[in-house]
Amino acid sequence: MSGTRKSNADGKPRRRGNPALRRLACYAFAIAFVFAGWEITALILDTPALPTPAATVPVFISYASEMLPDFLTSLYRVLVSLLIGVALALPIGLALGRCPEADALFAPVLYILYPLPKIVILPILLVLLGLGGAPKIALIALTIFFQVIVVMRDAAKAIPQNTIESVRSLGCTRIDMLRHVTIPATLPDLFTTLRVSSGIAIAVLFFAEAIAGSTGLGYFIMESWAMISYTRMFAGIIALAILGVLIYEAFDLVERRVTRHRR
Amino acid sequence: MKLEFSQATVQYPPLKASDELLCALDRLSFGVSDGEAVTIIGPSGCGKSSALRLASGLLAPSSGTVLVDGKQVNRPRQSTALVLQDFGLLPWKSVYVNAELGLAIHRVERTERKRRTMSALEKVGLADFANYYPAELSGGMQQRLALARAIALDVDLLLLDEPLSALDALLREELQNLLLELWLERRHAQVLVTHSIEEAVFLGQRIIVMAPRPGRVVYEMSNPDMGSLEYRSSELYFKRCLELRKALASAGGEAQ
């Protein structure tokens, strides 16, 4: 992507206004929207199991500092497992997509393993890796791994033959092809799968933390539930939502930097 | 001889086991001298594109040989360039980086690379658009960019696979003129594959007519008077177009 950096220098028209401010305004709207829906539902149901946002937010604020270690633990687990899952799956996915022989051999293996719920091997991971972060990271990474392989393989397959031939006719090596064509062509798909995967990663993380161990937001939420402290539980759910938003925004930021041509 | 096909045959495996082999090219034999401009014309499926893929080293013949500078082509060669019908540009790279791509792949030194890229972009009239992306250019500009990438390489063999067929009539003429000027100035050997009779006569010193199933050469026409922009409006040009049209008709062609 060496050359894309220096683009945008010659006064091409761009949208007016501060994009960061515009985004903040969007989030203000989103929060108001979600809270309004929540408030209405809570008023209709009128049950202690669903406290109103008005009741939850003060609890969230009072627990904020107590939740912070759990929040950071969960954030760390999601990020590390995404990193491991993608780092392993990306080269395999691209290789399968660009090599029909390998794909014919391994696609059935993928199809057998991909739909299996990876959570079923959590007991094995717990035995092997203990009750700490490692089994949770392994579980999420494994779930992400298959997602990313399937998406990146299809993305690599979808590169137009003409693009490949025109670059190949310049006498390029495999590394050149990877650098100039395969990676940039599949980058948008990588970000799509990262976004889908991070949602799944958080869901799996919640399960893993709720089932085993005593750290992380998942544990915090389940513990509150066991204590029948619903406001504390929903404070944990708010923290989980913030975790998701942070990860999404981080991916958006990186994506906008590396795929400038898609403005 | 810059490029020489002798008895070059290309067969593709059949789609169904019961079918016969698909013969895209049947014992193709012709040569292109240094600095010569040849056009190949013929209906779809006559193996024109396969011939260019052979010459560029993207495809190996099933039998027969393809020589460039007397040596067998078995991989893409540094001073051959291939320009494809839908341009083969990389949408994720700027105009400048697209034009520079061949030089970067050939590991040309940085300042030299910059000089040649800018001079190629100037030649095709895209110097002011260096920081744009291909999607921000018109079709004609995109085709100019594909040409810039080829001429930045300083090639001695330029292969063009229906490079102008996606453009409207006016743009086509403009780019045909550009192609002619580039060839007159640089005098590389050039093989242009086209569907258009006018284009074939305007840009080819020699015109090769091919027929399909199996792809083969059925007619050759010499056209030594090409080589100027005025040729397009001359009596002789129209005569040659007519002659070529007749040859295509008798070859069972369906060209425009």
Interface residues (C-beta under 8 A of the other chain):
Chain A: M1 S2 G3 T4 K6 S7 N8 A9 D10 K12 N162 T163 E165 S166 V167 R168 S169 L170 G171 C172 T173 D176 H180 V181 P184 A185 L187 T259 R260 H261
Chain B: R53 S56 G57 L58 R75 P76 R77 Q78 T80 A81 L82 V83 L84 Q85 D86 F87 G88 L89 L90 P91 W92 K93 S94 Y96 V97 E100 L101 G102 A104 I105 H106 N131 Y132 Y133 A135 A146 L153
